[in-house]
Amino acid sequence: MKPRDYALEIEPNALPARLHQIEQVLHRFAGNLLTELAANIDDNAMHHRINYAHEAARMLRDEAHEHLNHT
């Protein structure tokens, strides 16, 4: 799904300007979350807690599952 799809799910009858505002907030949230996750991977790699890409992918999947459990 794209941010517009989520915006429509949040406010199905919203005007285009409102949908754009919601999309911007969702983009900001995604950007912040991805930055936090990237920093977490970097930290784990520097401290030798992960060595391979599949370990980083596992960390991201675990984080995604935790967020999905809140919905």
DAQUIRA-V299522 format. One record per pair of residues at least 24 apart in sequence whose C-alpha atoms are under 6 Angstrom apart, sorted by sequence separation. I is the first residue (numbers start at 0). J is the second residue. If there is no record, write none. Layout:
i=(I:I)
j=(J:J)
This chain:
none
